């Protein structure tokens, strides 16, 4: 499926047009893949969307494992066949030269800091907890689930405090730091996390969702993701 987002002047500036055809290997229920779809839409980039049902083994085929030996999505395949895995690495690649990545070296490093924070403190805590709960995998992991939820709540508190004196996470403008952080935090309620107590986060969610070219996501997990009750 060929996808192209609306023409926008998102993030407050003229965007570099990426004209080369690309393929995004994607699972619609993945928040990591959602990050990349969102940025591509906001950059108005033409690309081919290739669905990969990771729960039906499509990520473990010899062909796909050549693109990403871990068998995970998302994977961005460039027009020359080279591939980039890891969602935040893809965000960085696509944002380079656009207003979605700050030009100031210090602000650029702060964006990178938040990308690492998201992958260490948000995705493995809130993301895993939500996945286990929504797909029937939580029961044998009760202790670990509790630990991850507590770590996720701590990460939300850190983010909420950071937003006390800023509208976006880096440089006062919407960037890939916001895209990365939004992907899992705005759906943390699915894991039973109370988001209402984080007023700064709630206001930031609204600002992210008001950006030109925004599209909601991720999609619900497909049937193959669910396991029967123990």
Rosetta blueprint (number, residue, H / E / L):
1 X L
2 X E
3 X E
4 X L
5 X L
6 X L
7 X L
8 X L
9 X L
10 X H
11 X H
12 X H
13 X L
14 X L
15 X L
16 X L
17 X L
18 X L
19 X L
20 X L
21 X L
22 X L
23 X E
24 X E
25 X E
26 X E
27 X L
28 X L
29 X L
30 X L
31 X H
32 X H
33 X H
34 X H
35 X H
36 X H
37 X H
38 X H
39 X H
40 X H
41 X H
42 X H
43 X H
44 X L
45 X L
46 X L
47 X E
48 X E
49 X E
50 X E
51 X E
52 X L
53 X L
54 X H
55 X H
56 X H
57 X L
58 X H
59 X H
60 X H
61 X L
62 X H
63 X H
64 X H
65 X H
66 X H
67 X H
68 X L
69 X L
70 X L
71 X L
72 X L
73 X L
74 X L
75 X E
76 X E
77 X E
78 X L
79 X L
80 X L
81 X L
82 X L
83 X E
84 X E
85 X E
86 X L
87 X H
88 X H
89 X H
90 X H
91 X H
92 X H
93 X H
94 X H
95 X H
96 X L
97 X L
98 X L
99 X L
100 X L
101 X L
102 X L
103 X L
104 X L
105 X H
106 X H
107 X H
108 X H
109 X H
110 X H
111 X H
112 X H
113 X H
114 X H
115 X H
116 X H
117 X H
118 X H
119 X H
120 X H
121 X H
122 X H
123 X H
124 X H
125 X H
126 X H
127 X H
128 X H
129 X H
130 X H
131 X H
132 X H
133 X H
134 X H
135 X H
136 X L
137 X L
138 X L
139 X H
140 X H
141 X H
142 X H
143 X H
144 X H
145 X H
146 X H
147 X H
148 X H
149 X H
150 X H
151 X H
152 X H
153 X H
154 X H
155 X H
156 X H
157 X H
158 X H
159 X H
160 X H
161 X H
162 X H
163 X H
164 X H
165 X H
166 X L
167 X L
168 X L
169 X L
170 X E
171 X L
172 X L
173 X E
174 X L
175 X L
176 X H
177 X H
178 X H
179 X H
180 X H
181 X H
182 X H
183 X H
184 X H
185 X H
186 X L
187 X L
188 X H
189 X H
190 X H
191 X H
192 X L
193 X L
194 X L
195 X L
196 X L
197 X L
198 X L
199 X H
200 X H
201 X H
202 X H
203 X H
204 X H
205 X H
206 X H
207 X H
208 X H
209 X H
210 X L
211 X L
212 X L
213 X L
214 X L
215 X L
216 X L
217 X L
218 X L
219 X L
220 X L
221 X L
222 X L
223 X H
224 X H
225 X H
226 X L
227 X L
228 X L
229 X L
230 X L
